[in-house]
């Protein structure tokens, strides 16, 4: 898979099962190149970050979009998920309720559950996007200063 060294666990840490995330002392660490991958529609390669790291409190994945690619347009009305997308590399286009929003690397967008959304790659280079989602009724209470 990736060319990165494995996580070094302490001698008393249990070795992970084949295909399981490497865990030690309350954390899991993996390099992006070691995430499980899934080919999606629209020229999208999904890097299954949440699954690979074993997180359960919220959803997050990394998607690589080939030139001309996009993730399927959708809303999260049924799941009530609020989502944040962030362009990590390349220049993408966020689409919110059919409004196109230019998004160079470093651009973030937050979508309410009922907003129809997608991200497109209209460029001639790959685009890497971080997608984060959590149900808006999860009980999270933000710290007032952050």
N, C-alpha and C positions, 0 to 999 in steps of 0.2 A: 504494500500500500504506500505509505509515505516514507520519506527517507530520514525521519527524525528519530533520535534515540528514545527508547522507552522511558517511562517514569521510573525513577529509582525509589523503591520502597524500603522502609527500614526493615531490618532483619526479622522483627516480630510481626510485620504486616503480612496479612494473608495475600497470596498471589491471586489475581483475578482469574475467573473462569475464562476459557476461550471466548473471545468476542465481547467480554464484559469490560466496562470502563475500569481503568486503573485507579484505585482509591487508597488513600492513606490518611490517617489522622483527620478525618472530617472534610476532606476535599477530594475532588476528582480533577485530573489534569490530562489534557490531550492537545495535540497540535491539530490545526484545521485540516492538514493533509491526512490525518488519521481518522477523521470522521467518516462514518458509514455514508455512502453515496447512493442516490436513487435518481435515475433519469426520469424527468417529468415531461409534460407536454410543453410545446411552445419554445423549444430550445433551452429549457431550464434543467440544470443539474442541481439537485437538492443535496446539501451536506447536512445530515441529520444530527445537528449539534445537541439538542435536548436529549434525544435517545442515546447518543454516544456517551454523553456525560452523566446520564442517569438522573437528570433533574425532573422533579414532579410538580413543583409549585407554579410554574408558568411555562409557556411554549416559546421556543426560539430555534431558528434554523438559519443557515446561510444558503443563499441561492446564487449560483453562477449563471448568468444569462449570456448566451452567445449573441453575436450581432443579429438583430432582427427578432430576438426572443422576447418573451414576456411570460409572467405567471398568469394563470386564468383570472379574469376579472370576477370579483365576488364581493359579498358583504358578509358580516358576521352577526346578522340580526338574530339568528337562531341560537348561536353559542354565546351571544352577548360579549364577545371579545373586543376589547380595545387593543389596537395594534399600533406598533411603531415600526417603521421601515427606515433603514439607514443605508446609504450608498457608501460602501467601504472602499471600492476601487472602480474607476471608470466613470462614465457619465450616463446616467439613466434618466428616465422620465417617469415621474409618479403621475398616476391618473386618479383623481378623486371626483366621483360622480361625473365622469366624462370631461373634466377639466384637466388638461395636461399641464404639469408643473415641472420645469427643468430641474434636474437634480445631479449636479456634479458631486464627486467624492466629498464626503463630509456632510452631506445634506441629510437631515432627518425629517420625517413627517409622521404625525399621529392621526390615526383614523378612529372615529367613533364607530360603534358596532354597525349602525345602519348605513354607513357610507360605502358605496360601491368603490372598490379599489383594485389597482393593479400597478405593476411597475414594468416598464418596457425598456428595451435596449434598442434605440434608434441609431446607435453609433456603429462604427466598423471595428470596435474592439470589445472584448468581454467586459461585463459589468458584474460586480460582486455586491450582493445586498444582504444585510442582516435583517431578519424579520423576528419581531418579538410580540407575543400576544398573551393576554391574561383576561379572564372574564371580568367585566366591569363590576360585577357583584361579588367579587372574591373576598371582600372584607379588608382589602389593603387600605391603610390610612397613611397618607404621605406625612412626612415630617414637615412642619410648617416652613422651615427655613430652606428646605431643599427642593 
